[in-house]
């Protein structure tokens, strides 16, 4: 075992490990390894069995194996790339070892007659089987030890070898006795203790430990517990703050309902009641509203808004894009201006004068409702009495952006909404700081969208279908992922699609909208599409959320195999908003990968947003599913919230017991697993 530096402790910086110099420290920190203790919890991603020595008489190309033999010949070749060819024999046969980049000190060791141990992959060469640059040790020196246990392979970064990881781990393992086990006598008796489990995972002697192994489960449970405790602390920190009591008699809401041409669903009424119960408390509401595409989240937001306005407070609603902000602004103007309520609008594309006037009315308190984008939390935007913050499509915002907007008021209430359903398992872990409300029913009259999957070769047939729908007065979305032709990705760009459609359907007005257009240009095209002047809207995925055009009943998505399930489901949700039957056609370019084929199958067979979200999470994993901004403390080292769902059930009771019996251990467990990744004062 490699010797450790004197004065090495678990809480020492990784730079205290022998072999970790100044150049390596930033690379380890980028992997969230700051302390020696963090290295201990950096577990192998796979193992190799190098304990058995293969006979050279039985070797085969493609095999990975260990060999032990005597060096019988060393040839140094200088022509072209300098290399050394070393022939080794074990009596049953011979094997050639090919080596490059040999230092003088290393070359001195490779002498005929010495015994050599190697591990590597066998390949066919000019002179029979060979190993190219294998791992090796001289076997005739006192310090030689053939592997006695499985050889671990660690997740790594560029410039860090597996040999370095094993040397660092050997040093860290000498400190295991310093590691306290806070869950001792609190877990199933068949599970090993923390120190025993870590040693087994790093130095497994007998079997490859799977994620179902008790040692792995022991660590995964503690990591899930740390995440739960951290988010719970964040939530409690917010609960200790005083929030405005938004009490109203519901007069605005009843006047609003009198003008509404439909009634809220039972699911909407249930969620509205949950929100209203939060708003009258003197602690800040922190609530996540989940609802499938078209379930009526905007109506719920309107109900919360009217409660806050009637109570005398201001409301800020933030959307991720100007298109969505414009849609929300138009909808709220239509709904609330008949009640005598002004709806402000604050986005980056507005003129400096317009933004300044809006900011002045917010600061003075005369404007009490504003809808916008990130411009809402910019410096210079001040609210007189902000009582409620609503964030639409919250998965597109990071925690920091939420915090900046909340700081515009004296602990305002927060409602975050998403049409990207988060499976219950994930919500328990990621959003344990939020109460969760779910709209689990669609408004009456919404018909399921027929979903068809077809290869791009059937495009002429598709044009005929479009012609038929246009003659019936329908409108069509045509979605392309890119703006410009790309020879690398071979995607048909939106600009080329406009020209193709105009040629195939002469006389039909085709509009184009994409992310590089100015906001005013986007607004003009969207207005033309909503009015029916534009019959086909060619767009990128900028129309993924928030766009509501009831006259559009056909959605065509090119290169659907390139998009994730969440994107596909959101895009499909842009149609089916009127009374007529709607369709979504997923065009793909073969050949399809296994995952792409599975995504298209799920879209064809499933309309349930939660089932689709669950499958999306399975295919992509939680980090990619949420995005780096939302993953936050979910960047887990050992646990997997899908695989370890059974462990999550154990976490709340264990957390309660620990909080009552050993509060100091709570802080230590969170620090062990999350370190600086969590801010206990962070709210929302």
N, C-alpha and C positions, 0 to 999 in steps of 0.2 A: 504494500500500500504506500502511495506517495506520501512523503512527509509534509506536514503542514507548517506554515510559518509560526513562529513563536507569537503568543498573544492573539491567536485567532479565536474569535468568538462568533456565535450565531448572528449577532447584530452588527458584526463588522461589515464594512463595505466589501463588495466583491473584489476590489483591488487588493484586499488582504490575502487572497488566495495565491499560492505560488503559481506563477505562470500567467497571471492576469496583469498585463502592463497597461499603461495609459491608453494605448490604441484600442485595446479590447473592451475597456470599461464602457464606452458609449454603446458598443454593439450589444453588450449584455443588458444595459439599461433599456435599450430599445425593445428588448424582449421581456421587459418588466422584471429583470433580475438585478436588484439593487444591493441586497445583503447576502451574506453567506447562507442564511436561512432560506432565502428564495431559491438558491441553487438546489438545496435539498428537496424542495417541492417541484423541481423541474424533472418530471418523470419521463422514462423512456417511451418512445412511440412504438418501438418494436424490439425484438430480441433475435439473436442468432445463436445457434448451438454450435460452439467451436470446441466442445470437449472431446469429441471423437476424432481420432487420427485415421484418415482414409489410406488404404493401401494403393500405391501407385499403379498396381496391376489392374485396378477396377475403376480408374478415373474415366469420366465421360465429359465431353464438351457441354458447357452450360451449367455444370455442377458447381456449387459453392462448397468448399470443404477446407479442412486443415490437413496439412501434410508435415511429416517430420522425416528428415533424411540428411545425408552427408553431401557436402559440396564436392563434386568430382571434376568440375571444369568451370573456368571463368573466362569469357571472351569480351574484349573491349572493342566496340566498333565505333569508328570516328566518322565514316562517310555519311553525309547528310546529317540527320539528327543523332547526336552522341548517345550511345546506349551501352548497357552491359547485359550480356546473356550468360546466365548462371545455370548450370546443369546440376540437378540434385537427384540422388538415388536413395531408395530405402531398401534395396535388395530385391524387391519384387518388380521394379520398373524404374523409369527415369522421367523427370519433368523439367522443362525449361522455365526459368524465371527471367522476365525481361524488366529491366530497371532503367529509369531516366533520372536526370538531375541529382546525381550522386555527389555529395561533398567528399573532400579528401579523407575526412575522418571516417565517414561511412564506408568508402571504398576499401579502407584498410581492414575492415572487418570481414570482407568477403574473400576468404582464403580457402583454397582447396584443402579438404580434410576436416573442415569445421562442420559442426552439426547445426541445422537450420530448421526453425519452425515457421510455417507460412500459412496464411489464410487468404483466400481470394476466389475469384471466378475463373473457371477453366475455359480456355478458348482454343480453337484450332489454329495452329501456326504452320510455318513452312517445314518445321522439323518435328511435327507432332503437337501434342497438347502443351499449352504454356499458360502461365499466370503473368499478367502485366501489372507491375507495381502493386504486389499484394502487401498486406500487413505482415510484418515479420519480426522475429526475435532470434538471436543466436541462442541455441539450446545447450551449448557447452560451457555456460558461465553459471556461477553459483546463484545469481539472482533470477535465473530463468524459472518461470512457473507456467506450466501449461494451464489454460483456462479450466477452472474447477466449477464454474457456474455459467449460466447463460450470459452472453455478451450483450449489454444494452446499447441501443442506438437512440440518441437524444434529438429532439427538434433543435435545429441549429440555424445559424446565420452565416452569411458569406464570410469566409476567412477563418472559421472556427472548425477544427477537425473533431472527429469522434474521439480520437486519442486524448485531445485536450479536455473534452467533457469528462472522460473517465478519470483523468488525473484530478480535476477539480472536485469531482464527486467523491473520490476517495478521501480527499482532505476534509470535505464537509461531513462525511460519515463518521469521522473521528470525533465529531462534536455532538453526536446524537444524544449523549447523556445530558447535555445542556437543554434539551428540548422538552418542555413540560407537556404532559398529556392532560388537557383540561376536560376531556370527556371520559376519562378512566372511570370504570364502574357505572357508566351511564349508557352503555351500548350493548348490543347482543353479545352474549358470552363467547360465541364462536368466532367473533371478530378479533384479530390481533390488536395489540396496543399500537399507538402511533409510532413509536420508535421501531418496534418489531416490524410493522407494516412497511415503513419506509425502507428499512434494510432489505426486506424481502423483495421489494419492487426494484431496487437498484442492483441487488446481488442475488437474484433468484437462482436457486441451486438445482431445482428439480423440474419444474413445469413453467411454461410461459404463462404469466399471470394475465388473465383477461380482465376486462372491466367488471365482470361478475365475481371476480376473486374477492374474498373478504377483505384483504388488505386494500384493494382498490376502492371497494365500497366504503371502507372506514374513512379514507381520505376524501372521497366524493361527498359523503355526508357532511363532514366538517366544512368543506368549501361551500356547500349549499347553505349550511347554517350561518356561515360568515356573511354571505350575501343577504340572507334574510334579516340578520341582526342589523346590518348596516343600513338597509333600506328602512327598516322599522325605526331606527334611530333618527333617520332623516325625517320620517313622518312625524314622530313624536316631537321633534324640534319645532315643526310647523304647528303642531297642535297646541304648543305652549304659547303661541302668539295670539294676540287679540285681533279679530277680524270684524269688519263692519257687519251689523245685523241688517240684512236686506229683507225687512218685513213689509209686506204689502197686502192689500185687501183683494188683489186680483182684478181690479177694475179694468186696467189696460188689457189684460189677457182676455177677459170676457168680451170687451169691445172688439178685440182682434178676432175672436172666434166668430162673432156675429157677421163679420165681413168675409170669412174664409169659406170658399165654396165646398169644403169637405170637412169631415170631423177627424180629429186625431184618432189613431188606432189605440187599442188597449195597451199595447206595448209602449207607445209614446206617452200615454197618460201615466203609466207606472213609472217611467223614467223621470218624467217631469215632477212627479210627487217626490221621488228620491232627491232630486236636485233642490226643490223648494225646501225640503226638510233640512238640507245642509245650509242653505243660505240664511236661515233665521238663527243659526247658532253663532256664538261669538268666537268660534275658531274657524280658521280658513278652510273652505271646501277645497279638496284636491280630488277631482273626480274624472275618470276616463270614461267616455261614452263610446261604445263600440256599436256599430251597426253596419250591416251589409250595404252594398251599393243600392241606392234608391229606397232605403228603409225610412227616411224622414228625419235624419239628424238635424237638418237645418231648422225644422219646425220646433224641435226641442230647444235648440239654441235661441230661437225667437222667444220662447216662453221664459227662459232664464233671463234674457235681456230685458223683457218687459217687467219682470219682477224687480230687477235692479234699478231700472229707470223710475218705476213708481216709488221705490224707496228713497229716491233722491240722489242716486249715485251714477257715476259714469261707467260705460262699458266699452272695452276695446276688443275687437275681434281680428285675429291675425290669420292670414292665409299664406301658403307657401309661394304662390305665383300671382302675378298681376291679373292673369286671366281669371283665376278662381276668385280673387278679391273683387274684380269687376262684376262677376256673376253674383256673388254674395251681396254686393252693394246694390245692384239692380233689384234683386229679390227683396231685400229689406226695405228699399225705397217703395216698392210696390205694396208691401205689406203694412209698413208703419207710417208712411206719410199721410194716408187717410186718417190716422189717429192724431195728426198734428205733430209728429215727431220727426226731427231732422236727422238724416243719416250722413255722417261725414265720410270722407274718402281720402286716404293718405297713402300714396305709393310714390316710388322714386321717379316715375316718368312724368308726374305732374309738374307744372311750371314752379319755379322757386316762389313766385308770388302766391300761387294757390296753396302750396305746402305751408308757407308762412302764415297765411290767413287761417288755415285749419288749425295750425299749432296754437295760434293766439286765442281762438275760440275754445280750444280744449283747456288751455291754461286759465282762461277766464271763467270757465264753467258753463258758458252758454251752449256749447256743443257737448252733448252727453253720450252720443253713440258714434264711434268711428270704426270703420272697417279698412284694413290696409294690409301691408306686407311687413317685412322687417323694418321698414321706415318707422313703424310705431315705437320701436325701442331705441331709436337713434337719439343722440345727445341733442338737446334743444326741444324735444317733445315732452311737455310737462302736463300732467293731468291735475285738475283742481280737486277731484274726489273720486279716484278710480276705485270702484267696488267689485268689478267682475272682469276677468280676462277669459276670453274664449279663443282657443287655438284649434283651427280646422286642419285636418290631415296632419296630426301631431307627429307622426313618425318621420316627417320631413324636417323637423326641427330638433336641434340638440338641447340638452338640459340647460346649457349656458344661455341659449336664446330665450328659453322659458324664464329663466331667472332674471334676465335683463328686463323683460317686459313686466314681470311681477314687481320689480323694484320701482316701477313708475307709480305705485300706490302704496298706501299704508296697509300692507298685508291683505291684498284683494283676494277674493275667491277665484278659483281656477277651474275651468271646464275644458278638457282637451278631448277632441273628437277624432275618430279615425274610421275610415271605411276599409282599412286593411285589418281584418279581424285578427286578434292575437289569441292563439289557443290558450286555454285556461292554465295549462302548466307554465307557459311562458309568462303570462300575465302575473301569476303568483310570484314569480321571481323578479321580473323586470319592473313591474309596476306595483310592487307591494306597498309603495308609498302613496298609491292612489286607490280610492274606492272605485269599483268597476260597475258600470251600468251597461246593460245590453238591450238593444232594440232587436228582438228576436222574431219579428214578423214584418212582412212587407205590407204597404198600404193596399187596400182592395183595388182590383182592376189592373194590377201589374201582372203581365203575363210573362212566363219564362221565355228567354231568348233562345231560339233554335240555333244551335252551334254546329257548324259543318267544318270538316277538315279536308282540304284538298291540295294536291300538288300544284305548283305554279304552271305546269304544263296545261292545266284546264282553264287558263286565263280567258281564252276566247269564249268559252261557255259562260264564264262569269260576266263578261261584258253583256251578253244577251240577257242575263238575269237582271243586271243593272238597268238596261234599257226598259224592260218590262216594269220595274218598280218606279222609274222616273215617269213613265207614261201614266202611272197610277197616282202621281202627285207626291211620291215619297222623296225623302232626301237621304243622302248617303255619306258616310265617313269612309275615307280611304287612308289608312295609317301606314307610314313608312318610317323606319327608325333613323335614317340619315338624311342630311340635307344635300350633300354633293356626291357625285359618283365616286366610288371607291373601288379600285381594282383589287385591293387586298381583300376586303370583306364581300365583294360582289353583291352588295345590296342595291336594290333599285331605289334611287334617291327620290325624294319628294318632288323636286323640280322636274326630273325626267318623267315622273308619273303624271304630272299635270299635262305635259305635252302629249303623252300617250293617250290619256283619257280624252283630251280635246280632239285628238285625231279620230279616236274610235267612236266618240259620241258628239258629233258636230252640232253646234247650236246650244249645247248644255253649258250653263255657267259653272265653271270650276274655280274654286278658291284655294288658296295655299296659305297655311299658317305653320310657322316653325319658331324654334327658340331664338334664332338670331334676328328676328324682326323686332323693330321698335314696338313698344307697348301700344302706341297709338295705331300703328298699322294692324296689329293683332286685333285690337278692339274693332276696327272698321270691318275686317273680314268676318269676325264673329257676328257682328251686328247684321251683316248681309246674309249670313247663313241662317241666323235666327229668324230673319224676316222672310226667308224663302227666296231672296234674290239670287243667292248662290245655292245650287242644287247639290253639288258634290264638294265636300271639304276634304282636300288632301292635307294631311297634317302629320307631324311627328308626334311623339308621345307627350307633347306639351298639353294635349287635350285629355290626358289620362284621368284627371280628377276634376270634379266641379262643373264641367260643362253640361248644360241641360237644354237640349233642343228637342222638344216632344215630336216634331215632325220628322226626325231622323229615325229610320227603322232598319237600316242596313249598315253594319260595321264590317269592313274588310281590313284585315291586318296582314300586311306583307311580311315575309320572313318571320312568321310567328314562332318558328323554332328557336329564334334568337332571344326571345323575351321570356321573363320569368312568369310564374303563375299569377303572382299578385298583379303585375302589370297587365297581363292578358285579361284577368277578371275585371280590373278597373276599366279597361278600355271597352270591354263588352258591356259594362254598365252604363255607357253613354247612350245606348239604344234601349228600346223597350220602355220608354217613359211616356209614350202616348197610348191610345186605345188600340192601335193597329198591331198586328203580329209583327215581330221583329226578328232579325237574323244576324248572326255573326259568323263570318267566314274566315277561317284561319288558313292562309296560304303558306305553304312551306316549300323549301327547295331541298330535295333529297341529295345525298343520303342523310338520314336522321340518326343522331346519337341515341343511346339508350335513354338518357334523361330527357332529351327533347321529345322522343316518342311518348314517354310517360306523361310529360306535361300536356301534350296535345290530347292524349287519351282522357286525362282528368278533366280538361276543359270541355271536351265533347260530352262527357257523361255526368258532370256535376255542375250544379248551379249554387250550391250551398257555400257561401263565402267562408264559413268557419272550416268546413271540410277541405276547401281549397287551401286555406291558410295553413292548416295542419300538414297537408302534403307538401306545400312549399317549404315549410320549416324542415320537414324530413329531408327534402332534396338539397336544401342549401345550408342548413345548420343555422343556429340562432344568431351568430355574429353577422353573417351575410344577410340573413332575413331582416334584421333590424337596421343594418348599416352601422358603420363605426361610430357615428354620432350618437346613436341610440343605444348601442351595445353597452356603453358605460361600464358599470361594475360587472357586467355579464361576461367579461372576457375570462372565462373559466379555464383553469389549468388541468383539472382532473375530471370534474363533473360534466355531464351532458344532460340537459333538462329533459330531453326526449327519452334517452336510454334509462335515466335514473329517476323516472317519474315516481316509482315506488318509494324512493328515499325522500322525495319532497313531502310525502304524507307524514313522515316522522319529524320533519323540521319544526313546525310550530310548537308542538308539545315540548320538544327538547329545548327550544329557545326559552319558553316560559320557565321551565325548571332551572335553566342556567341563570336566567335573570334573577330568580328568587334566591338561589343557593350560592351563586358565585358571580356577582356583578363584575368583579375585576377580570374574570376569565372572558367575559363578553368582549371587552375592549381588546384583550390580547388576541383572541381568535380573529376578530375583524382585522386587526393590524397584521397578523400573520399572513392572511390570505389576500388582503386588498391593499395593504400598505398605504401609499399616498393616493390611491385611486378613488378614495371616498372622502367627502367632506361632510362631517357630521352636522355642520350648520346649514348645509344646503337644503333648501325647501322646494318642494314641487318637483 
